[in-house]
Amino acid sequence: MTHAKEHQDHDHSHHSRQPAPKGIYLISPSGAVAEPARVELACKRLGELGFKTAVDRAALAVHERFAGTDKQRLAGIARALKQKHPIVMATRGGYGLSRLLPFIDWQAVADSGKIFIGQSDFTVFNLALLAKTGASSYAGPTAVFDFGAKKMDDLTAALFTESMRGELEILSFESPDSDPVDARGVLWGGNLAMVASLVGTPYLPKIKGGILFLEDISEHPFRIERMLTQLWHAGVLARQKAIVLGRFTDYRLAAHDNGFDMPSVLRWLRETVKVPVVTGLPYGHVKIKATLPIGKKVGVATEDGMAHLVLEEHF
């Protein structure tokens, strides 16, 4: 069971900001939204959680498999920087941001001070922003998948709300087969396929001593291993203090795999890359997902079958 630990005994009086409800602006920078009703439902649910919402005028546009033409999606990102709501959330992932990266004014994105959040294809946005400006953003729920789902996951919603208010201090999760680690570093990563796709480009952050988290969906374990080897050969893995693995879901093994599965990949990873591996992170294309700050310094520690990500430190 995943749970967020709150330090109730901590004296919050020095920052007596009772969090006012924040506003969320929804954009579709990647795949087309198949069911607009789910965006409506997401807005309703976010409203119940105390967030005002506004949907970008091109969020439901469709061009081929994309949420509008490249020009329309770029315009949506530009509008998001100028509107009043502090949080900008992707309606969904899919594919499409990779081709927009050179045409986004990353400094304007950073200077807007907006909190950007999304997952999956949105990983390239998170990482390009960090690589180009050093600005942080969030990997976390999207409108359609999480808040527009038939049944919204309450823990995902709670973790998101607490993160947006700066109240989530420690994320603890079961991690029975993790390596011992107690380290601090910049948290970064996201969808493995998207991280690997940025190798050799100006959009992959050069992070030494970081905490790299990864997840993926519908990728056979051999493909996961192949993408990890790409990151290994590129020197990315060896430079990290820890590799934190979320969920790798929805793949099918074949007879000729002959026992090769995710545990084999994990074994290979540990033997080859001498970096502590932490498993069980509640993140991925799954119902329960944490909201994670990309580009922020965090702590990671494991003990007694549990792992702890220290997201907010008080000195």
N, C-alpha and C positions, 0 to 999 in steps of 0.2 A: 504494500500500500504506500502510495506516495503521500507525503504530508509536508506542509510548510510549517516551519517552526517560527513562532513569533516570540521575541524576547519581551514578554509582558512586563518584566521587572525593570526594563530599560526606561530611563527618565526621558520622556518625550517632550517635557515642558519647554526645553530650549528651542524646539521648532514646533511651536503651537499652531502650525498651519493645519487647520481642519480641512482635509482635502475637499475642495469644491468639485462638483461633477465636471468632468472634462468633456470636450466635444471631439468627435471622431469624424474625419472626412474619408469617404470610401472611394478608392480608385481601382481601376482594372488595368494593370500594366502588362498583363500576360495573356492567359487564355480567356476565351469568351465565356460569359456566364450563361450556362444552359437553362437554368431555372431562376428567372428574375424574382419569383415569389420568395426564394430563399434569402435574397438580399433584403427584401421587405421584412421578413421574419427576423433576420439578424438585427435590423434597425430597431425593431420592437423590443427584442431581448436586451440589446445594449442600452436602450432607454430605461428598461426595468432595472438595469445595473447602475443607473445614474449617469449615463453618458448621452449627451445630445448627439445626433448624427446628421450628416448631410451626404448625399450621394452625388458624385461628380456627374455632370450631364452626359459624359460619354461612357460611363461605367458599364452600360448595358449594350454598347455598340458591338457589332459583329462584322468581322472581315476575315474570310476563310476561317481558320481555327482561332484567330485572335480576337481580343476585345477591341475591335476597330483597327484601322490602319496604323502603321508606325507613327505617322504624323498625329493621329487622334490620340494615341496613347501617350505620346510625348507631351501633347497639349494638356492632357489630364494631370500629368506629373507637375507641369508648370503651374496649373491652376491651384494644385494642392499647396504649393509654396506660398501663394498669395492669400488664400482664404483664411478665415479667423480661427478654425478649430486647431488645437495643438497636436492632435494625434492623426496620423495619416495611415490608414489600414488598407491592405490589398484585399479585394473581394475574394480572390482565389489565386492559385499558382497556375501550373500548366506549362506553357513555354512561350517565350516572346521577348523577355527583357534583354537577353544576350545581344540581340541585334540593335537595341536602343542605346547601349552603354556609351558609345562615342558621342552621342548627340544630347546627352544630359549634362546640364551645367552643374557639376558636382559641388562647386563652391557655393552656388546659390542654394542648393539643397541643404548644405551644412549651415549656411548663414541664416536660413529660414528658422532655425531653432525648433523645427517640427520633430515630433517623435514618430519615426517610421517603423511600421511593423508588418510582417508577413512571413510566409514560409515557402519551402519548396523552390519554385523558380525565383522567388523573391530573394533567395540567398545571394544571387549575383548583384542585386541592388545593395544589400547590406554590406557585402565585401568590397564592391567598387567604391562606395561612399567612404569606407574605412581606409582603403588603399589611397584614394585621391585626396582626402581631407583630414583623416584621423578622427572624423566624427563617429559617434556611436549611434546605433539603432537597435531594433529588437527583432529577434526570431520568435515567432509565437503564432497565436491563432489567426485565422482569416475569417472574414464575414460568412462566406458560404459554407465552408467545411465545418466550422465550429459553432458559430452563433446562429447559422441558418440550418443546422442539422435537425432532423426529426426530433431528436432528444438532445438538448444541449448538455454537455458535461459540466456539472456544477464546480468540480475542482479546477478544471481548465479556466472557467469563468472567474473563480475566486483568485487563482494565481495571476491571471491577467489584470484584474482590478487592483490587487495589491501591488503588483509591479508598476502599474501606471501611476500609483499614488506614492511610490517610493517606500512602501511598507514591507515589502518582502525581503527579509534579511537573510534567511538561510533556507535553501531548498534541500531537504533530506530525502533520500530514496534508498530502497533495498538494493544492495549491490554485492551479492554473496561471493562472486568470483573475481573481485577487483584486486589489482595490485596495490600494495601499500603505497600511499602517496600523501604528502602534506606540502602543498606548493601554492604559490601565488603567481598570477600571470594574466595577460589579456585574454579574455574569452572571445573565441571567434569560431567560425565554421558554419554548419547548417547542412544542407542537402549535399551528400557526397558527390553525386554526379555533377552538380553545379560547381562545387569547389574544384573538382578535377578539371572541369571545362575552362577554368580561369588560369591554369598553369601556363606560364609563358606569355601571359598577357599583362598589361599594366594595371589590371583590375584585381589581381590577387595581392592581398596585403602581405608585406614582408614582416612576419611576426616571429621574433625570437623569444623563447621562454614563455610561449603562450599556452593556453589551455584550449585545445582544438576539439570541438564536439561535432559529431557526424551522425546522419541518419539517411535512410533511403527506402524507396518503395518499388516493388516490381523489378528488382534487380537480383538476378541469380547470384548466389554467393561467389561464383568464380568471377563475375563482373565486379562485384564489390571488392574482391581481392585485387583484381586488375587495376581498379581505380586507386586503391590504396598503394599498390606498387608504383603507380605513376607519381603519387605524392611522395613516396619514399625515394624514388630515383631522382626526383626534382629537389631533394634535400629538405622538403617541408616537414616531414614527420620527425626527423632526428632533432630538429630545432625546438621542438615543443617540450614542455614540462610534463604534460599529461595528454592522453588521447581519451576523450570521454565518448562512449558510444550510446546513442539513443536506440530507437527501434528500427530494425530492418525487416520489413513486412511484405506480404503478398508476392512471394516468389514460389516457383514450383521446381522441385528437384526431378532429375531424370534417372533412369536405371543406371546409366553409365557413370553417374556421379559416384556410385560405389562407396557411399559413406561420407563423401565430401559434403560438408554443410557449414553453417556459420561457425560452429565450434572449431572446425579445421582452419577457417580463416583467422579466428582469434589466436589459435595456437601459432600459426605462421607469423602473425603480426607481432606477438610477444617475443618469439624467438629471433625475428629479423630486426625489428626496430627496438632498441633498448630504451623504450620510453614507457612509463607506467600506463596501463590500460584500465580504465574505469568503465564498468558496464551498468546498464539499468537506468540510464537517464530517461525520465519520462518526457520524451520528445520524439517527434516523427510524424508519419501520416497515420496517427492513432488518435483515439478519442481524448485520452488524458495527455495534455501537453503543457509543459511549463512555458513561461514567457522569459526569454533569455536575453540579456544585454550583450550585444555584439560590439566589441571594441572597448569594453570596460574591464578594469582590473578586478579580478575576483580571486577567491581562495578555493582550493579543492582539497578534501581530506577524506580518507577512508579509515574505518575501524569497525570491527565486530560485524561484518556483513552489511554495513551501511556506508553510504557515501554522502558527503555534505558539500554543497556549493555555497560558499559565503558570498552573497551578492551585494550586501550593504554592510560596510564595516564602519564602526564608530570608534574614533580614537580619543 
